[in-house]
Amino acid sequence: MKRIEALALTISKYSGGFDPEDEAFKLCNPGRLRSFSARTLQTSSDSRLRSFGTWLDGMRALVFDLQVKCGGKSRTHLKPAASLKDLLGIWEIRTMRKPLTFLKRAIGASDIFPTTPVSWFLEGSNG
């Protein structure tokens, strides 16, 4: 599995993307991606979460968003040397133990830490 895809699955799991009761799940938006332009992106009326036609479309958008963020090219001003903890904080994932365990198992790498640079996720297929 690609590292960036495992990261997307981790974010989905720990931010409500797999919970059928969560608005993100209902909008096919596993990454809880928000719209910044109401003119160009379909959104939910209240939360400004983007709505996708399929869950797969939402996952693809999340992977793309992570590629931009991990490459240091997003409006979050996150740099490639920023930590995994900083990145997960964008999704308000503050407790690291369970997401790290999930990510390590998904990638098959034991050398992932809260301090791992986000640029690491752009490299290779696995650990």
Contacts in CASP RR format, 6 or more apart in sequence:
PFRMAT RR
TARGET T0000
AUTHOR 0000-0000-0000
METHOD contacts of the structure
MODEL  1
MKRIEALALTISKYSGGFDPEDEAFKLCNPGRLRSFSARTLQTSSDSRLR
SFGTWLDGMRALVFDLQVKCGGKSRTHLKPAASLKDLLGIWEIRTMRKPL
TFLKRAIGASDIFPTTPVSWFLEGSNG
1 106 0 8 1.000
1 107 0 8 1.000
1 125 0 8 1.000
1 126 0 8 1.000
2 124 0 8 1.000
2 125 0 8 1.000
2 126 0 8 1.000
3 107 0 8 1.000
3 120 0 8 1.000
3 121 0 8 1.000
3 122 0 8 1.000
3 123 0 8 1.000
3 124 0 8 1.000
3 125 0 8 1.000
3 126 0 8 1.000
3 127 0 8 1.000
4 63 0 8 1.000
4 66 0 8 1.000
4 67 0 8 1.000
4 70 0 8 1.000
4 121 0 8 1.000
4 122 0 8 1.000
5 63 0 8 1.000
6 103 0 8 1.000
6 106 0 8 1.000
6 107 0 8 1.000
7 66 0 8 1.000
7 70 0 8 1.000
7 103 0 8 1.000
7 121 0 8 1.000
8 30 0 8 1.000
8 31 0 8 1.000
8 59 0 8 1.000
8 62 0 8 1.000
8 63 0 8 1.000
8 66 0 8 1.000
9 102 0 8 1.000
9 106 0 8 1.000
10 99 0 8 1.000
10 102 0 8 1.000
10 103 0 8 1.000
10 106 0 8 1.000
11 30 0 8 1.000
11 31 0 8 1.000
11 62 0 8 1.000
11 66 0 8 1.000
11 88 0 8 1.000
11 91 0 8 1.000
11 93 0 8 1.000
12 18 0 8 1.000
12 30 0 8 1.000
12 31 0 8 1.000
12 59 0 8 1.000
12 62 0 8 1.000
13 99 0 8 1.000
13 102 0 8 1.000
14 88 0 8 1.000
14 91 0 8 1.000
14 93 0 8 1.000
14 98 0 8 1.000
14 99 0 8 1.000
14 102 0 8 1.000
15 24 0 8 1.000
15 31 0 8 1.000
15 32 0 8 1.000
15 91 0 8 1.000
15 92 0 8 1.000
15 93 0 8 1.000
16 22 0 8 1.000
16 24 0 8 1.000
16 25 0 8 1.000
16 30 0 8 1.000
16 32 0 8 1.000
17 24 0 8 1.000
17 25 0 8 1.000
17 29 0 8 1.000
17 30 0 8 1.000
17 31 0 8 1.000
17 32 0 8 1.000
18 25 0 8 1.000
18 30 0 8 1.000
19 25 0 8 1.000
20 26 0 8 1.000
23 44 0 8 1.000
23 47 0 8 1.000
23 49 0 8 1.000
24 30 0 8 1.000
24 31 0 8 1.000
24 32 0 8 1.000
24 49 0 8 1.000
27 44 0 8 1.000
27 49 0 8 1.000
27 50 0 8 1.000
27 51 0 8 1.000
27 52 0 8 1.000
28 51 0 8 1.000
28 52 0 8 1.000
28 53 0 8 1.000
28 54 0 8 1.000
28 55 0 8 1.000
28 57 0 8 1.000
28 58 0 8 1.000
29 49 0 8 1.000
29 50 0 8 1.000
29 51 0 8 1.000
29 52 0 8 1.000
29 58 0 8 1.000
29 61 0 8 1.000
30 55 0 8 1.000
30 58 0 8 1.000
30 59 0 8 1.000
30 62 0 8 1.000
31 58 0 8 1.000
31 59 0 8 1.000
31 61 0 8 1.000
31 62 0 8 1.000
31 65 0 8 1.000
31 91 0 8 1.000
32 49 0 8 1.000
32 91 0 8 1.000
33 49 0 8 1.000
33 50 0 8 1.000
33 58 0 8 1.000
33 61 0 8 1.000
33 62 0 8 1.000
33 65 0 8 1.000
34 43 0 8 1.000
34 47 0 8 1.000
34 48 0 8 1.000
34 49 0 8 1.000
34 50 0 8 1.000
35 41 0 8 1.000
35 42 0 8 1.000
35 43 0 8 1.000
35 48 0 8 1.000
35 49 0 8 1.000
35 50 0 8 1.000
36 75 0 8 1.000
38 48 0 8 1.000
41 50 0 8 1.000
42 50 0 8 1.000
42 51 0 8 1.000
43 49 0 8 1.000
43 50 0 8 1.000
43 51 0 8 1.000
44 50 0 8 1.000
44 51 0 8 1.000
50 58 0 8 1.000
50 61 0 8 1.000
52 58 0 8 1.000
52 61 0 8 1.000
65 74 0 8 1.000
66 121 0 8 1.000
67 122 0 8 1.000
68 74 0 8 1.000
69 76 0 8 1.000
69 78 0 8 1.000
69 87 0 8 1.000
69 90 0 8 1.000
69 118 0 8 1.000
70 78 0 8 1.000
70 80 0 8 1.000
70 87 0 8 1.000
70 118 0 8 1.000
70 119 0 8 1.000
70 121 0 8 1.000
70 122 0 8 1.000
71 80 0 8 1.000
71 118 0 8 1.000
71 119 0 8 1.000
71 122 0 8 1.000
72 78 0 8 1.000
72 79 0 8 1.000
72 80 0 8 1.000
72 82 0 8 1.000
72 118 0 8 1.000
76 90 0 8 1.000
78 86 0 8 1.000
78 87 0 8 1.000
78 90 0 8 1.000
78 118 0 8 1.000
80 117 0 8 1.000
80 118 0 8 1.000
80 119 0 8 1.000
80 122 0 8 1.000
81 117 0 8 1.000
81 118 0 8 1.000
81 119 0 8 1.000
82 117 0 8 1.000
82 118 0 8 1.000
83 114 0 8 1.000
83 115 0 8 1.000
83 116 0 8 1.000
83 117 0 8 1.000
83 118 0 8 1.000
84 100 0 8 1.000
84 112 0 8 1.000
84 113 0 8 1.000
84 114 0 8 1.000
84 115 0 8 1.000
84 116 0 8 1.000
84 117 0 8 1.000
84 118 0 8 1.000
85 96 0 8 1.000
85 114 0 8 1.000
85 115 0 8 1.000
86 118 0 8 1.000
87 118 0 8 1.000
88 94 0 8 1.000
88 96 0 8 1.000
88 99 0 8 1.000
93 99 0 8 1.000
96 114 0 8 1.000
100 112 0 8 1.000
100 113 0 8 1.000
100 114 0 8 1.000
103 112 0 8 1.000
104 110 0 8 1.000
104 112 0 8 1.000
107 126 0 8 1.000
107 127 0 8 1.000
108 126 0 8 1.000
108 127 0 8 1.000
109 126 0 8 1.000
109 127 0 8 1.000
111 127 0 8 1.000
END
